[in-house]
Amino acid sequence: MSDRTPQEREAARLERERRRALERGEQPPPAPAPVEVPPQADVTPAVAEETPEPAPPIAPVEHLPAPIADVAPGPPAPEPVPAVPEPVSAAPEPLPAAPEPLPAAPEPIAPLPPVAARHEASSAAPARTLPAAAPPRPGQDTDDHDIPIGTVRPGAGAPGMPRQPVSVPRRRRRRPGRMAVLGCGALVLALVAYFAFQTFNPLKGDGSGVVVVRIPPGTGTRQIGNLLARRGVVGSGFFFSLRAKLGGDTLRSGTFTLKHDMSNGAALTALTTVPRAAATIKVLIPEGPGRREVAPIVARQGVTGDYLTASSSSARLNPRTYGAPKGASLEGFLFPATYDLARGASATTLVRKQLDAYKANTAGINYAYARKKNLTRYDVLTIASIIEREAFRDKDRRLVAAVFYNRLKQGISLGSDATTRYAVNNFTRPLKVSQLKSTSPYNTRVHTGLPPGPIGNPGRASIAAAADPARVPYLFFIVKACGRGALAFSSTNAQFQKDVAAYNAARARNGGSDPSVCKK
């Protein structure tokens, strides 16, 4: 049972109501009057205008009678209200423990003091300060018995006012990891933006300068990207290949003229767009003719520029590496074939293609036998140029080569009219006696040994025959009468003179024309 007096409980309740009103922002009720705790020394009540009676003896704390209040004159109350004993705040000295008390006798009923006297006593006595109560912790029981005096419950109204619930804002809880999720999302967006920027290069254009890139057949997309990155065409081989795969582009092989610092899209366009076929021309160069004969042929077929000047020398091939003397032209190395050129191509372009074709077609020829005879590759090329002029059938080429090898070995002049024709630049008309007596080093009727160089541009069959001649003892050959281009070979001069007589007779029958094809 609580040991507070009704006045203290009422004061506590009013204080609680007052604090609740303040918390709600309402006008608080008037503060409760302080509870007066009368001192124990002055227990004797004073009676107005009467002589005080001696005070009764002090009883133990448990049975102290309530102080007797002054009674104002007037008619007595119909029923006396029993006074409630008030607790003593503090005892001057601790009292010895009393034996278990007997049931208390009913206390005498004292009359209530006048209202004025009570107000005067209340104003005269100092007010007891009540300690401020700490707010309840979450989950703490807030029963009146556990709340300190003066604590105001949320939702309590002022005295006489209905209780209203107080809206306490609920604290929003942040989900754990929300900031981490947002950070990861921002990182993913940044990576996507970076990859898109590097892949599509929105700030780059078509580039500048000139970069010639050759892409071999069968090269993969990533390898092409790395090649372009090394040459400075694109910034990254990885992002170039990624752009190509995203677009499903098929890259072409070949030689391309690109630019520095191109965008991936511009480089892909250059490598995937099939160019329109340019107008081309076919230039046919027959086997055998020399530079002076080829010049008007290529000019008639649409080649521009001076062919003689273009074929005198080139950085593409140095004749001296083949055993040629200093100052030798490209005669003999201008491989005869049919070439596809763009319309209006220059003679220099044609010469480069001819030199490349010579290297490609002679790479597999075996020169071992010629080296045993102390002949260089340039010597073999010279012999081949003469064979190309003398032999008309493939099966005769190695036989003609054998004749030249045998004559060189025995120190006999080659006696080829083809070399004399080259010297005097007469390839179609009959040779005159003066021309046959020319002192030119190319006149092999007068000079022994090989001429200074090739007298034309032989094909691969003649070059191969000159490198590996037939193993026969022939020393002579002449066009076989009515042989349709075949040659008559002989090992002795007597047999050769018979072949010459047959040739002259057939020629006479043909009216002085070539007797290889006879009239019936």
Backbone torsions as a table, in degrees:
resi	resn	phi	psi	omega
1	MET	NA	133.8	-180.0
2	SER	-64.4	141.8	-179.2
3	ASP	-100.1	16.1	176.8
4	ARG	-86.6	150.5	177.7
5	THR	-78.1	160.1	176.2
6	PRO	-57.5	-34.9	-179.9
7	GLN	-64.7	-42.2	-179.4
8	GLU	-66.6	-40.8	178.5
9	ARG	-64.9	-38.3	178.1
10	GLU	-65.3	-41.6	178.5
11	ALA	-63.8	-40.6	178.0
12	ALA	-63.1	-41.7	179.4
13	ARG	-62.8	-43.4	179.9
14	LEU	-64.2	-37.2	179.5
15	GLU	-64.7	-40.3	178.4
16	ARG	-63.6	-42.8	179.6
17	GLU	-63.2	-38.2	-179.3
18	ARG	-65.4	-42.7	-179.5
19	ARG	-68.2	-37.7	177.8
20	ARG	-62.5	-40.2	177.9
21	ALA	-63.2	-39.2	178.6
22	LEU	-64.6	-40.2	179.7
23	GLU	-64.9	-34.2	179.1
24	ARG	-83.3	-3.6	-179.7
25	GLY	78.4	24.0	179.2
26	GLU	-101.9	170.3	178.6
27	GLN	-72.8	118.2	-176.3
28	PRO	-73.1	151.4	174.0
29	PRO	-69.5	162.5	179.9
30	PRO	-60.3	143.0	-178.8
31	ALA	-61.4	142.9	179.0
32	PRO	-69.8	148.6	178.7
33	ALA	-67.5	137.7	179.8
34	PRO	-58.9	143.9	179.6
35	VAL	-82.3	125.1	-178.4
36	GLU	-90.2	127.8	174.9
37	VAL	-106.3	102.1	-176.5
38	PRO	-67.2	139.8	176.8
39	PRO	-64.3	151.2	-178.3
40	GLN	-71.9	-24.1	-175.7
41	ALA	-69.0	-35.9	-176.7
42	ASP	-103.3	62.8	-178.7
43	VAL	-84.1	-19.2	-173.7
44	THR	-71.4	119.3	178.3
45	PRO	-72.0	150.1	178.1
46	ALA	-101.1	132.5	178.8
47	VAL	-104.4	128.1	-177.3
48	ALA	-59.0	129.4	173.5
49	GLU	57.1	31.9	176.2
50	GLU	-134.1	156.8	180.0
51	THR	-77.2	126.0	-178.5
52	PRO	-63.5	143.0	176.9
53	GLU	-89.9	153.6	178.0
54	PRO	-60.3	141.7	-176.8
55	ALA	-71.2	143.4	177.5
56	PRO	-71.4	157.1	179.8
57	PRO	-61.8	149.2	-177.3
58	ILE	-73.7	127.2	179.1
59	ALA	-91.4	166.1	175.2
60	PRO	-58.2	158.5	-173.6
61	VAL	-56.2	-38.0	-176.1
62	GLU	-67.8	-20.5	-173.9
63	HIS	-124.9	26.9	178.5
64	LEU	-66.5	132.7	175.4
65	PRO	-77.8	149.8	176.4
66	ALA	-64.3	145.2	178.4
67	PRO	-60.2	144.1	-179.7
68	ILE	-84.8	120.2	179.7
69	ALA	-85.2	157.9	176.5
70	ASP	-66.5	141.0	179.8
71	VAL	-110.4	122.7	179.4
72	ALA	-74.3	148.0	178.7
73	PRO	-64.3	139.5	179.2
74	GLY	160.1	-179.9	-179.6
75	PRO	-66.9	141.8	-178.9
76	PRO	-68.4	150.9	179.6
77	ALA	-67.8	145.9	-179.0
78	PRO	-59.8	-43.6	177.3
79	GLU	-129.8	126.7	179.7
80	PRO	-71.4	134.3	178.2
81	VAL	-87.2	121.6	-179.9
82	PRO	-65.6	136.7	-179.7
83	ALA	-77.6	138.6	178.2
84	VAL	-89.6	125.0	-178.9
85	PRO	-66.1	137.4	179.0
86	GLU	-95.5	145.3	-179.8
87	PRO	-73.2	148.8	176.0
88	VAL	-85.6	127.6	-175.4
89	SER	-64.4	-43.0	-178.6
90	ALA	-155.4	143.1	176.2
91	ALA	-97.8	137.8	-179.0
92	PRO	-59.7	-36.0	-179.6
93	GLU	-139.8	145.2	175.9
94	PRO	-66.6	130.8	-178.4
95	LEU	-87.2	146.9	178.1
96	PRO	-65.6	148.0	-178.8
97	ALA	-61.2	126.0	-178.5
98	ALA	-87.6	154.6	175.0
99	PRO	-65.4	160.8	-176.0
100	GLU	-54.1	121.1	-173.7
101	PRO	-70.9	152.6	174.0
102	LEU	-79.3	161.7	176.8
103	PRO	-52.7	130.5	-176.1
104	ALA	-68.8	143.6	175.6
105	ALA	-76.1	148.3	177.5
106	PRO	-57.7	131.5	-178.2
107	GLU	-76.0	149.7	176.8
108	PRO	-67.7	144.6	-179.4
109	ILE	-84.5	119.9	179.5
110	ALA	-101.4	144.6	177.9
111	PRO	-71.7	149.8	177.6
112	LEU	-70.8	143.7	176.9
113	PRO	-72.6	162.9	177.8
114	PRO	-62.9	154.3	179.9
115	VAL	-61.1	-40.5	-178.6
116	ALA	-62.5	-43.3	-180.0
117	ALA	-63.4	-36.7	179.3
118	ARG	-66.8	-40.5	178.4
119	HIS	-64.9	-41.3	179.4
120	GLU	-63.9	-41.9	179.3
121	ALA	-64.8	-37.5	179.9
122	SER	-66.8	-40.2	-179.0
123	SER	-72.5	-29.9	-177.7
124	ALA	-78.0	-34.1	-177.2
125	ALA	-80.5	142.3	178.5
126	PRO	-68.9	143.4	-179.9
127	ALA	-76.5	138.4	179.2
128	ARG	-83.0	126.5	-178.5
129	THR	-80.2	127.4	-179.0
130	LEU	-92.4	135.6	-179.0
131	PRO	-69.0	143.9	178.2
132	ALA	-73.8	135.4	-177.8
133	ALA	-89.9	141.6	176.4
134	ALA	-76.5	145.3	179.8
135	PRO	-64.2	146.9	-178.2
136	PRO	-65.8	143.8	174.9
137	ARG	-75.8	158.1	178.9
138	PRO	-58.6	130.2	179.2
139	GLY	86.5	-3.5	-178.5
140	GLN	-78.2	139.8	178.0
141	ASP	-69.8	130.5	-175.7
142	THR	-109.6	38.8	176.9
143	ASP	-68.6	153.1	-177.0
144	ASP	-58.1	-28.6	-177.3
145	HIS	-74.8	-21.7	-177.4
146	ASP	-101.4	-8.1	-178.7
147	ILE	-94.3	129.3	177.8
148	PRO	-61.3	157.9	179.1
149	ILE	-62.7	136.2	178.4
150	GLY	97.4	-8.8	178.5
151	THR	-76.8	132.3	-178.3
152	VAL	-104.6	125.0	176.9
153	ARG	-74.2	144.2	172.2
154	PRO	-62.7	137.0	177.4
155	GLY	92.1	-7.3	179.4
156	ALA	-78.7	137.3	-179.5
157	GLY	-97.0	177.3	177.1
158	ALA	-71.4	161.7	179.1
159	PRO	-55.7	128.2	178.6
160	GLY	86.6	-5.3	-179.5
161	MET	-103.3	148.5	178.3
162	PRO	-66.8	147.1	178.0
163	ARG	-71.6	129.7	-178.6
164	GLN	-118.1	137.1	178.7
165	PRO	-70.0	138.5	178.1
166	VAL	-94.2	126.0	-179.5
167	SER	-82.7	108.6	177.6
168	VAL	-97.8	118.5	-177.8
169	PRO	-61.7	131.3	-179.2
170	ARG	-78.7	130.0	-178.3
171	ARG	-72.6	124.1	-178.4
172	ARG	-75.0	130.2	179.4
173	ARG	-93.8	131.4	176.4
174	ARG	-83.6	132.0	178.9
175	ARG	-67.5	132.9	179.0
176	PRO	-64.3	135.8	178.8
177	GLY	88.8	0.4	-179.0
178	ARG	-64.3	-42.8	179.2
179	MET	-66.9	-34.8	178.0
180	ALA	-65.2	-40.0	178.1
181	VAL	-63.8	-43.4	178.4
182	LEU	-63.2	-39.7	178.9
183	GLY	-65.3	-41.4	177.4
184	CYS	-63.7	-39.5	178.0
185	GLY	-63.0	-41.6	178.4
186	ALA	-65.3	-37.4	178.8
187	LEU	-65.7	-41.0	179.0
188	VAL	-63.6	-43.2	178.7
189	LEU	-62.1	-40.1	179.4
190	ALA	-64.8	-40.6	178.8
191	LEU	-65.9	-40.8	178.5
192	VAL	-62.5	-42.6	178.9
193	ALA	-64.1	-39.7	179.6
194	TYR	-64.4	-46.0	180.0
195	PHE	-63.4	-40.5	179.6
196	ALA	-64.6	-39.7	-178.9
197	PHE	-66.4	-45.0	-178.4
198	GLN	-71.1	-28.1	-177.1
199	THR	-80.0	-40.9	-174.0
200	PHE	-102.1	-11.1	174.4
201	ASN	46.3	63.5	-175.7
202	PRO	-66.6	-19.5	-176.8
203	LEU	-98.2	-1.6	179.9
204	LYS	-98.3	157.3	179.7
205	GLY	-116.8	-140.3	-176.6
206	ASP	-89.0	0.9	177.6
207	GLY	84.5	-172.4	-178.3
208	SER	-147.7	164.1	179.1
209	GLY	75.4	-167.7	-178.1
210	VAL	-133.9	128.8	175.9
211	VAL	-132.3	118.9	178.5
212	VAL	-94.8	120.6	-176.3
213	VAL	-123.9	130.7	175.7
214	ARG	-107.3	124.3	-179.7
215	ILE	-109.3	112.4	-179.3
216	PRO	-66.7	154.6	176.5
217	PRO	-62.1	143.7	178.4
218	GLY	83.2	4.6	179.9
219	THR	-74.4	133.7	-178.9
220	GLY	-74.3	165.8	-177.9
221	THR	-62.3	-45.6	-179.0
222	ARG	-66.2	-37.6	178.0
223	GLN	-65.1	-39.2	177.1
224	ILE	-63.8	-41.8	178.2
225	GLY	-60.8	-43.7	178.7
226	ASN	-64.6	-37.9	178.2
227	LEU	-63.6	-44.1	179.5
228	LEU	-66.1	-36.6	178.7
229	ALA	-66.2	-41.3	178.0
230	ARG	-63.2	-34.6	-179.5
231	ARG	-84.4	-0.1	177.9
232	GLY	80.1	13.8	179.8
233	VAL	-75.6	-43.8	177.9
234	VAL	-124.6	164.6	-177.2
235	GLY	-80.4	-32.5	-175.8
236	SER	-144.3	128.3	176.5
237	GLY	-68.2	-32.8	-179.7
238	PHE	-66.5	-49.5	-177.9
239	PHE	-70.5	-28.5	175.6
240	PHE	-65.7	-46.2	179.8
241	SER	-66.7	-34.4	176.3
242	LEU	-64.0	-41.9	178.4
243	ARG	-64.1	-39.1	179.3
244	ALA	-66.2	-39.5	-179.7
245	LYS	-71.0	-37.4	178.0
246	LEU	-63.4	-36.5	179.4
247	GLY	-86.2	-6.5	-178.5
248	GLY	64.9	30.8	-176.2
249	ASP	-81.2	142.9	175.0
250	THR	-104.0	114.9	-175.7
251	LEU	-84.2	141.2	-178.4
252	ARG	-94.8	155.2	172.9
253	SER	-95.6	165.7	-179.6
254	GLY	130.8	-169.3	179.2
255	THR	-103.9	126.9	-175.4
256	PHE	-125.6	143.5	173.8
257	THR	-101.0	105.5	-175.8
258	LEU	-112.7	-168.4	-178.6
259	LYS	-132.2	165.8	176.5
260	HIS	-77.4	143.8	172.4
261	ASP	54.9	50.8	175.8
262	MET	-84.6	155.8	170.9
263	SER	-72.4	157.7	179.9
264	ASN	-59.9	-39.0	-180.0
265	GLY	-65.2	-41.0	-179.9
266	ALA	-66.4	-40.8	178.5
267	ALA	-66.2	-38.7	178.0
268	LEU	-64.3	-39.2	178.2
269	THR	-60.6	-41.5	-179.8
270	ALA	-67.6	-32.0	-175.9
271	LEU	-91.1	-11.9	-177.9
272	THR	-111.2	-18.8	-178.3
273	THR	-80.1	123.2	177.6
274	VAL	-79.5	117.0	-177.4
275	PRO	-67.5	149.1	175.7
276	ARG	-66.1	138.2	-177.9
277	ALA	-62.3	120.6	179.0
278	ALA	-76.5	155.0	177.5
279	ALA	-64.9	125.0	-176.7
280	THR	-120.0	164.0	174.9
281	ILE	-130.1	150.5	176.1
282	LYS	-104.3	122.2	-179.1
283	VAL	-107.6	115.6	-179.0
284	LEU	-99.5	122.7	177.2
285	ILE	-116.9	114.6	-176.6
286	PRO	-73.2	160.9	178.4
287	GLU	-77.5	134.4	175.1
288	GLY	113.7	-51.8	-174.0
289	PRO	-60.6	149.2	176.9
290	GLY	-89.3	-175.5	-175.1
291	ARG	-58.5	-42.7	-177.1
292	ARG	-67.2	-30.1	177.9
293	GLU	-80.0	-33.5	-176.6
294	VAL	-73.7	-32.1	-174.9
295	ALA	-52.6	-53.0	179.4
296	PRO	-68.7	-25.6	179.3
297	ILE	-66.2	-48.7	-178.0
298	VAL	-71.2	-31.3	178.0
299	ALA	-64.9	-39.4	178.2
300	ARG	-66.3	-23.2	-177.1
301	GLN	-94.3	6.4	173.4
302	GLY	102.7	5.8	177.8
303	VAL	-79.1	133.0	-178.0
304	THR	-96.8	159.0	177.0
305	GLY	92.2	175.1	-177.8
306	ASP	-90.4	109.6	-177.9
307	TYR	-68.9	-38.1	-179.9
308	LEU	-61.4	-42.6	179.1
309	THR	-67.1	-43.8	-177.5
310	ALA	-65.2	-30.7	-176.6
311	SER	-94.3	6.0	178.4
312	SER	-75.7	-39.0	178.4
313	SER	-158.6	158.8	179.3
314	SER	-160.1	146.2	176.4
315	ALA	-70.4	-10.0	-178.4
316	ARG	-72.4	-28.5	-176.3
317	LEU	-154.1	135.3	177.6
318	ASN	-111.1	112.6	-177.5
319	PRO	-59.3	-26.6	-176.7
320	ARG	-65.9	-26.6	177.6
321	THR	-68.7	-12.8	178.1
322	TYR	-101.6	0.5	180.0
323	GLY	103.4	9.5	-179.6
324	ALA	-76.0	152.3	176.8
325	PRO	-71.5	163.0	179.2
326	LYS	-62.6	138.6	178.9
327	GLY	87.4	2.4	-179.7
328	ALA	-68.2	142.8	178.0
329	SER	-82.6	-173.5	179.2
330	LEU	-86.7	12.1	178.8
331	GLU	-57.9	132.7	-178.8
332	GLY	97.5	-28.2	-179.1
333	PHE	-94.8	-4.8	-177.6
334	LEU	-85.5	87.4	-169.2
335	PHE	-62.3	129.3	179.6
336	PRO	-79.3	132.7	179.5
337	ALA	-173.5	-176.4	174.5
338	THR	-103.6	125.6	-174.4
339	TYR	-117.0	137.0	174.3
340	ASP	-94.0	118.0	-179.1
341	LEU	-126.0	152.2	173.5
342	ALA	-66.9	147.3	-179.9
343	ARG	-59.2	129.6	-178.8
344	GLY	87.2	11.1	179.4
345	ALA	-62.7	151.2	-176.5
346	SER	-86.7	164.4	176.9
347	ALA	-65.1	-32.0	178.1
348	THR	-62.4	-41.1	177.6
349	THR	-62.7	-42.1	179.0
350	LEU	-63.9	-42.3	-179.7
351	VAL	-62.5	-42.3	178.7
352	ARG	-60.2	-41.9	178.9
353	LYS	-65.3	-38.3	179.5
354	GLN	-65.8	-41.7	179.3
355	LEU	-66.0	-41.3	176.9
356	ASP	-62.7	-39.2	179.6
357	ALA	-66.2	-36.9	178.0
358	TYR	-60.8	-48.0	-179.4
359	LYS	-61.2	-41.9	-177.2
360	ALA	-68.2	-37.7	-173.8
361	ASN	-84.2	-20.8	-178.5
362	THR	-103.8	3.6	-175.5
363	ALA	-64.4	-30.1	-176.3
364	GLY	-96.5	7.7	-178.4
365	ILE	-78.9	137.1	-179.1
366	ASN	-94.8	119.0	-177.7
367	TYR	-102.9	16.8	-174.3
368	ALA	-62.6	-45.3	-178.8
369	TYR	-64.8	-39.7	179.6
370	ALA	-64.4	-38.7	179.7
371	ARG	-65.5	-33.8	176.9
372	LYS	-64.5	-26.7	178.3
373	LYS	-93.6	13.8	178.3
374	ASN	62.1	36.7	178.1
375	LEU	-109.8	134.8	177.6
376	THR	-84.2	172.6	175.8
377	ARG	-65.0	-29.4	177.4
378	TYR	-69.9	-37.2	175.8
379	ASP	-63.3	-42.7	178.7
380	VAL	-61.9	-39.9	179.5
381	LEU	-65.3	-35.7	177.9
382	THR	-66.1	-45.6	177.5
383	ILE	-61.4	-41.3	-179.5
384	ALA	-62.1	-36.5	-179.9
385	SER	-66.0	-32.4	177.9
386	ILE	-74.7	-41.1	177.8
387	ILE	-58.3	-41.0	-178.4
388	GLU	-60.7	-30.0	179.8
389	ARG	-84.3	-28.2	-172.8
390	GLU	-94.4	-36.0	-174.9
391	ALA	-97.6	139.7	-179.5
392	PHE	-111.1	-18.0	-179.9
393	ARG	-119.2	145.8	-175.8
394	ASP	-61.8	-36.4	-176.5
395	LYS	-72.1	-11.9	177.4
396	ASP	-91.1	-10.6	-171.4
397	ARG	-66.8	-46.2	-178.3
398	ARG	-70.6	-26.3	176.6
399	LEU	-71.4	-41.5	175.6
400	VAL	-62.4	-41.7	178.7
401	ALA	-61.2	-38.2	178.5
402	ALA	-63.6	-39.3	177.7
403	VAL	-59.7	-45.8	-177.8
404	PHE	-67.6	-41.2	178.5
405	TYR	-62.4	-41.5	-178.9
406	ASN	-68.2	-39.1	178.9
407	ARG	-67.6	-42.4	177.7
408	LEU	-61.4	-38.7	-178.7
409	LYS	-66.8	-37.4	-177.9
410	GLN	-92.0	-0.6	178.3
411	GLY	75.2	25.1	178.7
412	ILE	-95.6	139.0	178.2
413	SER	-61.0	148.5	-177.9
414	LEU	-67.1	-34.6	176.6
415	GLY	63.4	34.3	-179.1
416	SER	-93.1	122.7	176.5
417	ASP	-68.3	-20.6	-179.8
418	ALA	-63.7	-35.6	179.6
419	THR	-70.2	-34.4	178.5
420	THR	-69.0	-40.3	177.7
421	ARG	-59.3	-38.7	178.8
422	TYR	-64.7	-37.8	-178.2
423	ALA	-66.4	-39.8	-176.1
424	VAL	-99.6	1.8	178.4
425	ASN	58.5	45.9	178.6
426	ASN	-129.1	104.4	-174.4
427	PHE	-114.4	-3.6	-175.6
428	THR	-123.9	-32.6	-176.4
429	ARG	-92.5	158.8	175.9
430	PRO	-61.8	145.3	-180.0
431	LEU	-76.5	139.7	176.1
432	LYS	-85.0	164.6	179.4
433	VAL	-64.2	-39.8	179.2
434	SER	-62.9	-35.7	179.8
435	GLN	-71.7	-35.8	178.3
436	LEU	-68.4	-20.9	178.6
437	LYS	-98.1	12.6	-179.4
438	SER	-57.5	143.0	179.4
439	THR	-90.2	7.3	179.8
440	SER	-59.1	141.5	177.6
441	PRO	-61.3	-12.9	178.3
442	TYR	-86.0	-6.1	178.9
443	ASN	-82.8	97.3	-176.6
444	THR	-80.8	3.5	169.9
445	ARG	-79.7	-30.0	-176.7
446	VAL	-95.1	-42.2	-174.5
447	HIS	-104.3	141.8	175.5
448	THR	-87.9	166.3	179.2
449	GLY	82.3	-172.6	-178.5
450	LEU	-80.8	152.8	172.2
451	PRO	-68.1	170.5	-176.5
452	PRO	-59.3	-24.2	-177.8
453	GLY	-171.4	-177.1	179.7
454	PRO	-60.3	149.2	177.8
455	ILE	-104.2	10.9	179.3
456	GLY	178.9	-165.1	-177.2
457	ASN	-121.4	100.4	-174.9
458	PRO	-79.0	161.6	172.9
459	GLY	-86.1	-179.8	-174.9
460	ARG	-66.2	-36.2	-177.9
461	ALA	-61.4	-41.4	179.6
462	SER	-70.1	-37.0	179.4
463	ILE	-66.9	-42.0	178.7
464	ALA	-65.0	-38.6	178.2
465	ALA	-66.1	-39.0	179.5
466	ALA	-67.9	-29.4	179.2
467	ALA	-79.6	-25.5	-176.7
468	ASP	-141.3	79.4	-176.7
469	PRO	-72.3	166.9	176.3
470	ALA	-71.7	150.1	-179.8
471	ARG	-94.5	76.2	179.9
472	VAL	-130.4	159.0	-176.7
473	PRO	-90.6	17.0	-174.9
474	TYR	-64.5	142.0	175.6
475	LEU	-123.4	-11.9	-175.9
476	PHE	-135.5	153.1	170.2
477	PHE	-156.1	152.6	177.5
478	ILE	-153.4	159.1	178.3
479	VAL	-63.3	129.6	-178.0
480	LYS	-77.0	131.0	-178.6
481	ALA	-61.6	128.5	179.6
482	CYS	56.6	26.6	-177.5
483	GLY	-92.6	3.3	179.3
484	ARG	52.9	48.6	175.3
485	GLY	95.8	-6.8	178.7
486	ALA	-74.3	158.8	179.8
487	LEU	-112.2	149.6	176.4
488	ALA	-105.2	121.3	-177.0
489	PHE	-108.1	149.3	179.5
490	SER	-149.6	155.7	-179.7
491	SER	-103.5	-16.0	-178.7
492	THR	-120.2	159.2	179.7
493	ASN	-69.2	-33.6	-179.8
494	ALA	-63.3	-45.8	178.4
495	GLN	-65.7	-34.0	-179.8
496	PHE	-66.2	-39.6	-179.5
497	GLN	-65.7	-31.2	175.7
498	LYS	-67.2	-40.9	179.4
499	ASP	-66.7	-32.8	179.2
500	VAL	-69.6	-41.1	179.8
501	ALA	-63.3	-40.8	178.3
502	ALA	-64.6	-37.4	179.9
503	TYR	-63.8	-47.9	-176.4
504	ASN	-65.2	-37.1	180.0
505	ALA	-65.7	-43.1	179.4
506	ALA	-65.9	-33.8	179.4
507	ARG	-68.9	-39.6	178.9
508	ALA	-64.1	-39.4	178.7
509	ARG	-66.1	-26.2	-179.8
510	ASN	-91.0	10.1	177.8
511	GLY	72.9	30.2	176.0
512	GLY	89.1	3.7	179.4
513	SER	-93.7	176.5	-176.8
514	ASP	-55.9	124.9	-175.8
515	PRO	-88.9	6.1	-178.8
516	SER	-65.7	-27.5	175.4
517	VAL	-118.8	113.0	-174.7
518	CYS	-95.6	147.9	175.5
519	LYS	-80.1	145.3	178.8
520	LYS	-78.7	NA	NA
